[in-house]
Amino acid sequence: MSTSPDRDILNVDEAAALLGVSVKTFNKVLHSEDLPARKIGREWKFSRSHLIEWVGAGRSMDFYREGSEGSVPEDRRTAGWRIQRD
């Protein structure tokens, strides 16, 4: 499903398409991140502009930030990677 550029409020399918991810991936992010959304009745609704701002405000290094000094959370897929920081 493609999103119409003139729609300001999106449903889950349209929001996933806007971000270029599957609905399954989008739902994982919805429930694990601080995604700007509002649940109305049984459906989630998303502001196109707030989703774009949310993506723009993110930084890839935030993903690699350590939970406590010297340790990486075990549940991360990258827990075994060695990342050197300057």
Secondary structure, 3 states (H helix, E strand, C coil): CCCCCCCCEECHHHHHHHHCCCHHHHHHHHHHCCCCCEEECCEEEEEHHHHHHHHHHCCHHHHHCCCECCECCCCCCCCCCCCCCC
